């Protein structure tokens, strides 16, 4: 698997040390912040994460060691600034499943994506209430919770269709002044049927769909995607 300027592809067979380095909640968060908001210093990131500058600086150096981030241009030369080297991290779910380090990373990354969705929802609601986003965003905003019956092949086809359409629309809106950054977190998690009396961890599903965008089942993380996204 090859990486490019846009995407860092992780291979559990060749990137074992990098996987272990990234399997840390704070490092994933720091990387996400640099991807989302651009270059920053350890002190700036410490304030935003509630960590000490020393802790943030240490974890940033670890990310740099494994080529997730690099030094950015310094504003005043007094403190090192960091920038993300890629906009997303990608992997093959099948390859990750073959090692304990891969499985641990995918599990942590997915949970971080859920945390990102929660914080993004809070930010969205705050932005709408404060008028930082116009009323034209009310209808297209939303979260969908659907449970269709699909085959593995159909799910793969769905991922490909979403990715292709997203690429098309992103290119079309690149220079549009009305465009805003939109948090789009996609998920496809098959669940097996349970016998009556078994604990059903998915029993909170609501099958809700709100807004014109919600019906599409839409909602990427702060920059992580498996081979199914």
C-alpha positions in Angstrom: 0.0 0.0 0.0 1.4 3.4 -1.0 0.9 6.8 0.6 0.6 10.1 -1.2 0.5 13.8 -0.2 -3.2 13.5 0.7 -3.3 10.1 2.4 -1.0 8.1 4.8 -1.7 4.4 4.2 -0.8 2.2 7.2 0.3 -1.4 6.6 0.5 -3.5 9.9 3.2 -5.6 8.4 5.6 -2.8 7.7 4.3 0.0 10.0 4.2 -1.9 13.3 6.1 0.8 15.2 4.1 3.6 13.6 0.8 1.8 14.5 1.8 1.4 18.1 2.9 5.1 18.2 -0.5 6.2 16.9 -2.5 3.9 19.2 -2.6 6.6 21.8 -5.7 8.9 22.4 -3.8 12.1 22.8 -1.6 11.5 19.7 -4.7 10.8 17.6 -6.3 14.0 18.9 -3.2 16.1 18.3 -2.9 14.8 14.7 -6.6 15.5 14.2 -6.2 19.1 15.4 -3.3 19.8 13.1 -5.2 18.4 10.2 -8.3 20.3 11.1 -7.0 23.7 12.0 -3.5 23.9 10.5 0.0 24.3 12.0 0.4 25.0 15.8 2.9 24.9 18.6 3.0 22.5 21.5 1.8 25.3 23.8 -1.2 26.1 21.6 -2.2 22.5 21.4 -1.7 22.0 25.1 -4.3 24.7 25.8 -6.8 23.1 23.5 -6.3 19.6 24.9 -5.9 20.4 28.5 -2.4 18.8 28.6 0.8 20.3 29.7 3.1 21.8 27.1 5.8 19.2 28.0 3.3 16.4 27.4 2.1 17.8 24.1 5.7 18.4 23.0 6.7 14.8 23.7 3.7 13.3 21.9 4.3 15.7 18.9 7.9 14.5 18.6 6.7 10.9 18.6 4.3 11.7 15.7 7.1 13.4 13.9 9.4 10.4 14.4 6.9 8.2 12.5 6.3 10.8 9.8 2.7 11.8 10.6 3.7 15.4 11.2 6.7 17.7 10.5 8.0 21.1 11.5 6.2 24.0 9.9 7.5 27.5 9.2 8.1 29.3 12.4 6.4 32.6 13.0 9.0 34.1 15.3 11.6 31.4 15.7 11.0 31.0 19.5 8.8 27.9 19.5 8.7 25.0 17.1 5.5 24.8 15.0 4.1 21.5 13.6 2.0 20.6 10.6 0.3 17.4 9.5 1.9 15.7 6.5 -1.4 14.1 5.2 -5.0 15.0 5.5 -6.2 11.4 6.2 -4.9 8.1 7.5 -6.1 5.0 5.7 -5.7 1.3 6.1 -7.0 -2.1 5.0 -9.4 -3.5 7.6 -8.6 -7.0 6.4 -4.8 -6.4 6.9 -5.3 -4.8 10.3 -7.4 -7.7 11.5 -4.4 -10.0 11.1 -2.4 -8.5 14.0 -3.2 -7.5 17.6 -1.6 -4.1 17.1 -3.7 -3.5 14.0 -6.9 -4.5 15.8 -6.1 -2.2 18.8 -5.4 0.7 16.5 -8.6 0.3 14.5 -10.7 0.1 17.7 -9.2 3.2 19.2 -9.4 5.1 15.9 -13.1 4.3 15.5 -13.9 5.4 19.1 -12.0 8.6 18.5 -14.1 9.2 15.4 -17.3 8.9 17.6 -15.8 11.5 20.0 -15.1 13.7 17.0 -18.7 13.5 16.0 -19.9 14.4 19.5 -17.6 17.4 19.7 -18.6 18.4 16.1 -22.3 18.3 17.0 -21.7 20.6 20.0 -19.7 23.0 17.8 -22.4 22.9 15.1 -25.2 23.7 17.6 -23.1 26.5 19.1 -22.3 28.0 15.6 -26.0 27.9 14.6 -27.2 29.4 17.8 -24.6 32.2 17.6 -25.3 33.0 14.0 -21.9 32.0 12.8 -23.7 29.7 10.2 -26.6 31.0 8.2 -30.2 29.6 8.1 -29.5 28.0 4.8 -27.6 25.3 6.8 -30.5 24.3 8.9 -32.2 21.9 6.4 -29.1 20.1 4.9 -27.6 19.4 8.3 -28.4 16.2 10.1 -27.4 12.7 11.3 -28.9 9.5 9.9 -29.4 6.3 11.8 -30.4 3.5 9.4 -30.2 -0.3 9.5 -30.6 -1.6 5.9 -30.0 -5.3 5.0 -27.0 -5.4 2.7 -24.4 -7.8 1.4 -20.7 -7.2 1.9 -20.5 -6.5 -1.8 -23.2 -3.9 -1.6 -21.6 -2.2 1.3 -18.3 -1.9 -0.6 -20.3 -0.5 -3.6 -21.9 2.0 -1.2 -18.5 3.2 0.1 -17.2 3.6 -3.4 -20.3 5.6 -4.5 -20.0 7.9 -1.5 -16.3 8.5 -2.0 -16.8 9.2 -5.7 -19.6 11.6 -5.1 -17.8 13.4 -2.3 -14.7 13.9 -4.6 -17.0 15.3 -7.3 -18.8 17.8 -5.0 -15.6 18.8 -3.2 -14.0 19.8 -6.5 -17.1 21.6 -7.6 -17.4 23.6 -4.4 -13.7 24.3 -4.0 -13.9 28.0 -4.9 -17.5 28.6 -3.9 -17.7 31.4 -1.2 -20.8 29.7 0.3 -18.9 26.5 1.1 -18.1 25.6 4.7 -16.1 22.8 6.2 -18.6 20.0 6.8 -18.0 17.1 9.3 -19.0 14.0 7.4 -18.6 10.8 9.4 -19.6 7.6 7.6 -20.1 4.2 9.2 -21.1 0.7 8.1 -21.1 -1.8 10.9 -22.8 -5.1 10.3 -24.4 -6.7 13.4 -25.3 -10.3 13.8 -28.8 -11.4 14.8 -29.2 -12.2 18.5 -31.2 -14.9 20.2 -34.0 -13.8 22.5 -32.5 -13.0 26.0 -29.0 -12.2 24.7 -27.5 -8.9 25.5 -28.0 -6.7 22.5 -25.4 -3.9 22.4 -27.1 -2.3 19.4 -30.5 -2.0 21.0 -30.2 1.8 21.2 -30.6 2.2 17.4 -33.3 4.6 16.5 -33.5 4.4 12.7 -33.9 8.2 12.6 -33.2 10.4 9.6 -33.5 14.1 9.8 -32.8 16.8 7.2 -32.3 16.5 3.5 -28.8 15.2 4.0 -29.7 12.8 6.8 -31.6 10.5 4.4 -28.4 9.8 2.6 -27.0 8.0 5.7 -24.2 10.5 5.8 -22.2 11.8 8.6 -15.0 10.9 8.3 -13.5 11.4 11.3 -10.9 14.0 12.0 -9.0 12.3 9.3 -9.1 8.5 9.7 -10.6 6.0 7.3 -10.5 2.3 6.8 -10.6 0.6 3.5 -14.3 0.9 3.8 -14.4 4.7 3.7 
